[in-house]
């Protein structure tokens, strides 16, 4: 039996406390030893050193380290230094960019109220909230943060804002009555208060039942600790690629070693050749290039109002197939707004009302003056302090020219009966020239029974049952639109009643009208939802708010199409994980859910093979943000907890920013794919050149230092520049990429191998042309041909099927600059004598340079011809399909006419 299900006698007995006296100091000490301090415990953090060494777990990095050790033992110190430099650079970039230090618990701790008002030993005291223990009696007043979880046993118009925990868009009216039913959601536990929530109105007394990590906030903290970091799809694919390349490199080494041994080549020479092949097979710069390209994506996202906390987050968004979004403050404006006003016979949008209509003017005036909110409004901004419902009423009046201060001077408030949860009414009495005006607002069902008349076209008429039924129908219509309805009435008195009681004042009222309000959706969110659908991404709403409210907002945004797509938390509670996994895709709206439900929902989508992005701003969103493949927190309205649990923070709180992030993510993946395509095809070219040379018994055309220089310097700059290619125009019209699919899906492996073979063959041809004079010249020509052909090859990989001439030779200015610098790096080695000696190269003649240029242009010519054939085949298939469809449509038309004639 949960705490909120027990009455005060049971609680005081179980917690062994007299609620009128409170705990003694001795008892507090004993309980503090038993339960600990009322604080949240910190999880174990990763040190900088452990972060640094974790960067060396990658299989490809391990292979590189082994290669560097072997090179060092064989005296190739330059090779060892170059390999170690690139590995260290990659590790440093990883540590700097990935902020894996979790500060979620610190943010949760900052939510705790530093001071709590308690009753101990029969005295009212102020103590640190960390010193509270179960059984303490705490006092709550407007403006207080709740310092611990507990059951309410005394209340006077107590209202608490719990949106950060429950997602409820308005303050909750608390009651001492035990809620009926089982598995009551957090938001419906009206007799229970939660740590970190804010008292907006009234006062109350609470008996503390849970402190520290046992509170609802504490449970969330525990869930955050238990969530493990997930690898992104790209990280998983690169891990697979690294293992594959590493195993392939070792396999090639073994084969070459055996061939050399059978040919009678000295073992040391064959070992060096094998190392050369291993170095050629592995693109040493790939890990660092991927990290830098992701970093570039991060910088781009900052300009688009998104801060990336974890480096691979942009790429992950590119694979997102589901975006689970919180409602309050994320899809909505987090501001109650009056949208409809009703006077008898007229239900109008608030912006369309005619203020010159006396009935309308009076309705707005009642909402304005029967009101305790303090507000400042102008054309530029609106804001205030008080109940959001009352603020909305003031704003609706101010937008039609009514100023609260001025109206209060005209009709000074002289008496009032505050709102009471039992009466569900509030009444104020105002001095008028001829007497007094009584203004009352509240729940329609209660107020209507207190009225005997109605204002219709400035005339007071009898309130018949038929008119009451008409009003109730309109109220039902407004409620179905998820509007919170406030009924308005008044009467005139010649003098102030002797007794200001509900029975004396709140009777014989004149019904005026109703105002309907809601936390409206963001306009830009509608556009974003539509873009998500176009991009094949399913938008899902997950909220702690009521089902009818959630459905109304979701329907307006385009998230919900049918009522059967909505489900409540209590239904999820009765589902097993297996059932939820089976049914999760049926729903677009999850209402009245708890933090645990949010995590289960995200997990269920993930179990169905979806890549899930989760947006939110409250404490209640933090575990789901952590669990999701990528968590997106709101930067303005978001709590520190949600920000620290997230991978990405939206600085403008704009759901539409997520769409930009998705586009950027897709573009980043495309560009990384281009870099991988480029590097692997180049490395395969190196392997082909060496492998053929060994098999044919030729001298080695490239030394290990040549290959390392090409891989780490000549290739790296263009590979980075490819990572900055502009996005293709149709990128947001594609379906989300399946993260389970290989990076090489769609025939990319075949393309890479064919292009690699071409590069390898022309390198070998160049080597043979030069070695007729000397080995040094052969290696020089092979080195230059390999370098330049790979630079030219950057133009090929920008598109699988589009001609480089159509895309534009200079459309990527970074690539142009990188290619020029790469050419310069090769030229420097050939021109400077000392560098030629280190690389064991020689000079070349003009004729030999022309031979090299002719060979280096070969890959571009061949690939352009292949692309041309691809386009022709694609167009032929397309036109064939159109022709077939046309013929079939004509055939069907003839058949239809014949059938019509037969009839």
Secondary structure, 3 states (H helix, E strand, C coil): CCHHHCCHHHHHHHCCCCCCCCECHHHHHHHHHHHCCCCCCCCCCCCHHHHHHHHHHCHHHHHHHHHHHHHHHCCCHHHHHHHHHHHHHHHHHHHHHCCCCCCHHHHHHHCCCCEEEEEECCEEEEEEHHHCCCCCEEEEECCCECCCEEEEEEEEEEEEECHHHHCCCCCEECCCCCCCCCCCCHHHCCCEECCCCEEEEEEEEEEEEECHHHCHHHHHHHHHHHCCCCCCHHHHHHHHHHHHHHHHHHHHHHHHHHHHHHHCCCHHHHHHHHHHHHHHHCCCCHHHHHHHHHHHHHHHHHHCCEEECCCCHHHHHCCCCEEEECCCCCCEEEEEEEEEEEECCEEEEHHHCCCCCHHHHHHHHHHHHCCCCEEEECCCCEEEECCHHHHHHHHHHHCCCCCHHHHHHHCEEEEEEEEECCCCEEEEEEEECCEEEEEEEECHHHHHHCEEEEEECCEEEECCHHHHHHHHHHHHHHHHCCCEEEEEEEEEECCCCCCCCHHHHCCCEEEEEEEEEEEEECHHHHHHHHHHHHCCCEEEEECCCCHHHHHHHHHHHCCCCCHHHEEEHHHHHCCCHHHHHHHHHHCCEEECCCHHHHHHHHHHHHHCCCCEEEEECCHHHHHHHHHCCEEEEECCCCCHHHHHHCCEEECCCCHHHHHHHHHHHHHHHHHHHHHHHHHHHHHHHHHHHHHHHHHCCCCCCCCHHHHHHHHHHHHHHHHHHHCCCCCCCCHHHCCCCCCCCCCCCCCHHHHHHHHHHHHHHHHHHHHHHHHCCCHHHHHHHHHHHHHHHHHHHHHHCCCCCCCHHHHCCCCCHHHHHHHHHHHHHHHHHHHCHHHHHHHCCCCCCHHHHHHHHHHHCHHHHHHHHHHHHHHHHHHHHHHHHHHHHHHHHHHHHHHHHHHHHHC
